[in-house]
Amino acid sequence: MRSYTPLAALLADLLCVLVFVVVGKADHATGLAPAAVAGTAWPFLVALALGWVVTLAWRSPCRIWPTGVLVWAVTVAGAMPLRLLGGEGAPFSFVLVTSLFLAVTMLGWRAVVLLVTGRRRRGRSHPGP
């Protein structure tokens, strides 16, 4: 993988978090103004940054295990107390939806990358029939 992979991977994770926030805010009609989105997103963005740092994700950013799973877990587990400190709620249903959405998206893009790069490698190593 090329040298820009860590930056692309970080941007993919950021996109997952931002899509989660925007979809949630649109679904609950709580406003999509940039300040409203930032107010909801900040705990997740802080926790995502923490996840990247504690896992050293830039070393193997596209791996599902351990990188993707641990970045996802730190993002979810870290964002919930930050939400509570910020005066927002974190009911079980919210934690469940958050966990599932971010697992599917944050692990999903990694799975797609691994499938695509694996096929490319196999295609190069095995000439056609």
N, C-alpha and C positions, 0 to 999 in steps of 0.2 A: 504494500500500500504506500501511497505517496506521502510526502512530508506534510501536506495540508490535511491529512486525515484527522488528526486531533481537533483541529479547528472545525472541520466539517461535522465531526461527531458531536462536539459541544453545541454547535448551532442546531443540530438535529434534536438533541435533548432539550435545548431551550425552546425550540419550536413545539415539541410535545407538550411542555408545560404551558406555553402561551395558548396553544389550541385548547387545552383542557380548561384554562381559565376563561377564555372567550366563549367557548361553547357553554360552559356553566353559567356565565353571566347572561348570555343571550337566552338560555333556557329558562332562567329565573327572572328575566327582565329587570336586572339590577343595574343596567347602564353599561355602555361600552365605551364611554369616554376614556381617553388614555389614563387619566388620574384614577378612575374607578378600576380599570384593568390592573394598573400598577399596584393599587391598594390591595387587591386580591392576590396578585402574582408574587409580591415580594417574599412571603415566607417560603414559597416553593423555589424561587430563584436563589435565595440564600442557602436553602437546604441542598439544592442541586450543586451549587458551587462547593459546598462542604463535601458532598458526595464525591465530586471530582478530585478534590484535594486529598481526602483521607484514603481513597482507593488508588491514587496516582493514575487515574483513568487515561491520561494522555499516553501512557506506555502501551496500552492495548485497548484503545477506545471502542473498537468494534466487536470485541469479544462479548458474548452473552454471559458466560461465567468465567471469572467472577465479576468482571467489570460492570456489565450491564445490570446484573441482579443487585450488586451492592450499591451502585449509584442510584438505582430505583429505590431500594430499601431506605437508604439514607435520605433521599428526597422526600419520600412519604413520611417516614418517622420523624424527620427533622422539621418538616413544615407544620405538623400538627401542634406541637407546643408553641411554635412561633405564632401560629394563628390565634391560639388561646391568649398568649401574651399581648397580641395586638387587639384583643377584644372581640375576635370572631369566634364562632363556634366550631366544634369538630365532633358532631354526633357520629355514632357508629355508621349510619348509612352514608354519610359524607366520606368517612375514612374508607369504607368499602368501595364506593364508586371511584374515589381518587386512586386507590390502590390498583383497581382493575384497569381503569383507563390508562394510567401511566405505565403499568406493566405491559399492556398490549402495545402501546405506542413506543415506549423506550426500548423494550426488548424486541418488538416487531421490526423496527427499522434495522436493528443489528442483525436479525435473522435474514432479512432481505439482502443486506450487504454481504453476509457470509455466503448465501446461496449464489448470488451473482458472481462474486469473486471466485468461488469454488468452481463454478461452471466455466469461467474464463480460464482458470488454471487447467482444468481437465481438458478443455478444448485445445489448449496449446500443447499439452503433453501427449494427447492422443490424436494423431492425424486421422482424417476422415477415412471411411471404408475404402 
